Amino acid sequence: MSVKFRAHHFEFKPYVIVLAGYVGSGKSTVAASLSQRLEDAPILIFDHYEKYIEWPQDMNQWLNDGADADQIRIPKLKEDLLSLLNGKPITDPFDGRKIAPSNYILLEEPSGRERWEISEFIDLVVYLDVPQDVCVVRLIERVINMRAWNSQGTFEGETKENLVQQLNAVALWITHYQKARPMYMAGSHTVQRNADFVVNGLKTVEEITADILNGIKDKQPMAEI
């Protein structure tokens, strides 16, 4: 029987808030809104660490066994989180932006606190509950120029290059979705069940932000938000 030891100590530990939810549930939008209300809190985004993710070797077997999130390792994400917790700035691995430490840290993490690698640092897990069909529509709208459609009711004015670019983006997304869906489906129920609270993701961003801030106050009565 293996024993896992935890020995991280901080003079003043920032409050770590995880936003979890199905792909397309609005985590990034809510994180940006929360950051503005929480002293420009830094945001760590799971997808920005894609090239550093260490997946289980046999994905099919992993999914068949229940998709245990604890088997997913992202050492770089843990390293950056620890740096922020210790008051040190980091560089976003996706776009190279400098990210400064703060009293709050926001983490977009689809696995909630299910990954032992980072679970000890998490103070609050919020699950954004959005129906899957709504998530799918949102994701498609990300890669299609819906402004042209909404204003004209047609894509006729789009150039061939733009249309090809959009179709390629849709095809890439569908390919990714087909691969990722079983993983999200397998783990989402556990993540939602173990979250500190669940927010109706169909509310406005302002309402969701207010709900989460109230949740932080409940957990941190002395917090000045």
N, C-alpha and C positions, 0 to 999 in steps of 0.2 A: 504494500500500500504506500503510495507516494504522498508526501506532505508538502503543501505549498506554503512558503513563508512570505510574509509581507513585512517589509522593514523600511518604509518610506516615511519620513518625518519632515514636517514643514513648520517654520516659525509662524507663518501666517498663510493658511491654505485658501486660495481663491475658491469660490463656490462654483462647482462644475455642474452645468445643466445639459442634459442630453435630450435632443429632439429626435424621436424615433417615429417610424411610420412607413407605410408602403411607398414604393417609388412613385413619385407624382403627388404625394400627399401635401406638399407645400412646405416642407421643412426649411428649404433655403429662404423662402420669402418670409416665413415667421422668424427665422434666425436673424435676418437683417433687421426686422422690426424690433425684435428684442434687444439686439445690440445697441440700437439707438437709445433705448430706455435704460440700459444697464452700463453706463459709462463707456460706450463704444467697446463693449466686450469683444474680445477676439473670437473668431469663429473657425473651428476646425471641421473640415468637411471630409467625410469618409471617402467620397468619390475622388477627391484630389490625391488620395494615396493609392490609387488603383495599381500603379506599377510596383508598389511595395507590398501588396497583399500576398500573403502566403496561404494559398488555398489547400484544402485536403488533396492528396494525390489522386484518389479515386472519387471524383465528384458524384458519380452515380451511386456508389456505395454509401457515400456520405449522406446523400439525399434520402436513400432508402432507410438509413439508420436514424433518420429524424432531423438531419441538418443541424447538428450541435454547433452553435455559434462559437463555442469555446475552442473549436479546432481551427478557427481562422486567426491567423497571426498577422499583425501589422506593427513590427518593431519600430518603424519610423514614426508612426502616429503616437505610439507610447512615448517615444523619445521627445517629440515635440510637446506633447502634453506635459511631461515632466519639466521641461524647460520653462513653460509658461507658469506652472505651479511654483517653480523656484524663482519667479520674477525675471526670467531671461527672455528676450525676444527671439522669434523664430522666423524662418523664411517659408512662405507657402510653397509647397512642392509643385503646385500646378502652374502658377503664374509668376512666382518669384517675389511676390509682395512681402514686405516686412510686416510682421505681426507683433504688436507690442503686448506685454502682459497687462492684466487688469485684475480687479477684485472679483470679476466673474469671467467664466470661460464657457462658451457655447460649443457644443459638439454635436454635429449631425452624424448619428450613429444608428443605422437600421437595426442593430442587434440590442439596442438599449444597454442594460448592464449585464447582458448574458455572456459577454466575453471576459473571462477572469483576468486577462491581460491588463485591462483598464478598469475593471469594476470597482476596485478599492478606492479610486479617485473620484467616483461619481457621487454627487449629492442628491440629484433630482433627475428623474426620468419622466419626460412628458411624451405621451403617445398621441399623435395626430390621427384621429379616426376618420377616414374618408372612404366611401364605397369604391371598389376597384374600378367600376366602369367610369367613374368621374376621374380617377387617377389616369386611366388610359387616355381619355379625351384630353386632359391637361398635357400629357406628354406629347401627343400628336400635335397639339397646338404650338408646342415649343419649336417644332421643326418645320412647320408650314406657315407661310405668310398669311395669317388669317385676317390681317388688316385689309389686304387687297380684296379678299373675299367679302368681308363684312361691309366694305364701302361700295363695292361694285357688283357683288353677287357672282363674280366670275374671276378666273385667273387669266383671262384673255390678254390683259395688258402686261403680263409678266414675260420677261425675255426667256428664250430657250435655256440659256445658261442658268438663270434663276430657278426655273422649273426642274432642270436636271439636278441642281444642287439640293433642292428641297426633296425630290424623290429619293435621291441617294441618302439623305439624312433620315427619311422615313424608313427606308430599307435597313439602314444600320440600326436604327432604334428597334425595329421589329426583331431583328436578329438578336440583339442584346436582350430584349424583353423575353423572348422565347427561352433563352438560356437562364436568365435570372429569375423568372417567375417562380419556378419550383422552390428556389432558395427562400425567396420572400414569403411564399405561402407556407412553407414548412416552419419558419421561425416566427412569423408575425403574431400568431396566437399567444405564444409564450411571452414574447416581448410585451404585448398589450396587457396580458394578465399580470405581469410583474412590474409594470410601470407604476410610478407613484400616483399619477392620475392621468385620465384619458380626456382629451379635448375634442369636441366636435369640430372637425376640420372643415366643415361646410360653412362655418361662421366667417365673418369678415376677418381680415388680418388684424384689425384693431381690436375686435372682440376676443380673438384668440390670444393676442398679446396681453390683454387685460386679465384674462383667465389665468394665464401662466404667471403673471406678476402677483396675482392674488395667491396663487399656489406657493410661490416663493415666500411671501409674507407669512403664510401659515406655517411653513417649515422653518423660517427665520424671522421670528417676531420682532427682532431688533433691527432688521434690514431697513435701510432708508432708500426707498424706491419712489 
